[in-house]
């Protein structure tokens, strides 16, 4: 199997409050590929956060309604990861919204 290398040479973005695109904290490698547009309208950012939080809430509510839940450690690990990814994305979006709102209040 061949190793994949970025083309052109990759330079890791450095986090900075004025960067328009913020890498999601849930990126699975040192080379982020998923970003939040921090200049997107607040209602769009809020909808994206709400969508992810509601998806996880729905899965957890459905699980809670089941009479039996398997306790297989591999299944529970996969399930926890399934819930953690959109929760982390939603928290990242809420962080951007919070920073934007704080910036608006200081104007």
C-alpha positions in Angstrom: 0.0 0.0 0.0 1.4 3.4 -0.9 1.6 6.3 1.6 -0.5 9.3 0.7 1.2 12.7 0.8 -0.5 16.1 0.4 0.1 17.7 -3.0 1.4 20.5 -2.9 3.4 20.2 0.3 1.1 20.7 3.2 1.5 23.3 5.9 -0.6 22.9 9.0 -2.9 25.9 9.5 -2.2 27.8 12.7 -5.2 28.7 14.8 -5.9 32.4 14.9 -9.0 34.3 16.0 -9.1 36.2 12.6 -8.9 33.1 10.4 -12.1 32.7 8.4 -12.1 28.9 8.5 -11.6 27.1 11.7 -10.7 23.4 11.7 -13.2 21.2 13.5 -11.6 19.7 16.7 -12.9 16.3 15.6 -10.6 16.0 12.6 -9.1 12.6 12.7 -5.6 13.5 11.6 -3.0 16.2 11.8 -4.2 17.3 8.4 -7.6 18.9 8.9 -10.1 18.6 6.1 -13.3 19.8 7.8 -13.7 23.4 8.6 -16.3 25.9 9.9 -16.8 29.2 8.0 -16.6 31.5 11.0 -18.0 34.4 8.8 -21.2 32.4 8.0 -24.5 34.1 9.2 -25.2 33.3 12.8 -28.5 31.6 11.9 -26.8 29.2 9.6 -24.2 28.4 12.2 -26.9 27.9 14.8 -28.9 25.6 12.4 -25.8 23.5 11.8 -25.2 23.1 15.5 -28.8 22.4 16.3 -28.9 19.7 13.5 -26.0 17.9 15.0 -27.2 18.1 18.6 -30.7 16.9 17.7 -29.3 14.0 15.7 -27.4 12.7 18.7 -30.4 13.4 21.0 -32.6 11.4 18.7 -30.2 8.4 18.7 -29.8 8.5 22.5 -33.6 8.8 23.1 -34.2 5.8 20.8 -31.6 3.9 22.7 -33.2 4.8 26.0 -36.6 3.5 24.8 -35.2 0.0 24.1 -35.8 -2.7 26.7 -32.4 -4.3 26.2 -29.1 -2.8 25.2 -26.2 -5.0 24.4 -23.1 -4.4 26.4 -20.6 -5.6 23.9 -17.6 -3.3 24.4 -16.8 -3.0 20.7 -20.4 -2.0 20.0 -20.4 0.5 22.9 -17.1 2.0 21.7 -18.5 2.5 18.2 -21.7 3.9 19.6 -19.8 6.4 21.8 -17.8 7.5 18.8 -21.0 7.8 16.7 -22.4 10.2 19.3 -19.1 12.1 20.1 -18.4 13.2 16.5 -21.5 15.3 15.9 -21.5 16.5 19.6 -18.0 17.8 19.2 -18.9 19.5 15.9 -22.0 21.1 17.5 -19.8 22.4 20.4 -17.3 23.8 17.9 -20.2 25.6 16.1 -21.5 26.9 19.4 -18.0 28.2 20.2 -17.9 30.2 17.0 -21.3 31.6 17.7 -20.3 32.6 21.2 -17.2 34.4 19.9 -19.2 36.2 17.3 -21.8 37.3 19.8 -19.2 38.5 22.3 -17.6 40.4 19.5 -20.9 42.1 18.6 -21.5 43.1 22.2 -18.1 44.9 22.4 -18.9 47.0 19.3 
